[in-house]
Amino acid sequence: MHGGKTFLFAFVGALALAGPVTGQEFFGDKKYGEFYEEDKKWIELESKPPPYPQEQALVEFNAGAATSNRYYIDGSTLNVGGDGVVRYVVVIRAVGGATNVNFEGIRCGSRERKLYAIGRSDRTWATSRTQSWQLIQQGSYQAVLSREYFCPNNGIILKAEEGIDALKRGGHPEAK
């Protein structure tokens, strides 16, 4: 009986020594602290164009020195979706008087943009022919919106009011 206790203590001691040797605890096929994000497939929420922008809801933002156009976001359309997409209507006014109106989205995590619809002169929407996500190009107004207003520090604003406040301030307080 005494020999059995010795064996048991030796076995428990060996287990205690084996623990630190592995260096990491594993749960399933993941190390402790790793996430299962790659197992989750991103699903985009359906989005329909909002009402056409109203002049009183437009908030101007600085799209950079490289352009003489004036850029506005319709604050009433700014939305942070449950899918992590910041959607908005942008109004672009050229010096010559031409105006472009787009319903767009930005995915902060992947630094992508999508054009959902284009505004027509009769104040209706035409669905964009390109329904795919595209990388945001450096120097574009989407890059400025992403970096300075909607995706501070590579994060995402939590609600529309935060984005509107950032637009009115001239940038998000946490933007680098």
C-alpha positions, 0 to 999 in steps of 0.5 A: 500500500505504501508503494502505491502512494509513492507511485501516486505522488511521483505521477502527480509530480510528473504532471506538475512538471509537464504543465509548465513545459508546454508553455501555452494552454490550449482549448480546442485548437486555439491557444488561450487568448486567441479569438475565433474571428476567422471562423465568423463570416462577415455578413453585410446588412441590407441597406436601401438609400435613405431619403434624398438629402436636405440642404439644412442637414448638410455638414461640410467637411474638409476633404484635403487641400488637393481639391477645390470641391466642397464636400458635405455629409447629410447628417440625417443619413449617417448610420453605424450599422450592426455589420460595422459599416458606416453609411452616409450620403455625401454631396460634392459640389464642384467650383463650376456648379456641378453637384454629385450625390452618393449613398456610400459605406465605409468598412473601417476594419478592412479600409474599404468603401462601397458605392450603393447608389448615385443621386439623380437630378430628379432627386431619386436614386440609381443603384450603383452598377458596382456592388462590390467593396473596394479598397479606399484610395489614398488621397480620396475623400473616403480616405479623409472620412475614414481616417479623420472622422469615422474610423479614428485610430483604426476603430469605428465610431459607435453611433451617428452622433459621434460622427456628426460631432467629428464633422462639426469639429473638423475631425474626431478627437481620437484621430491621429 
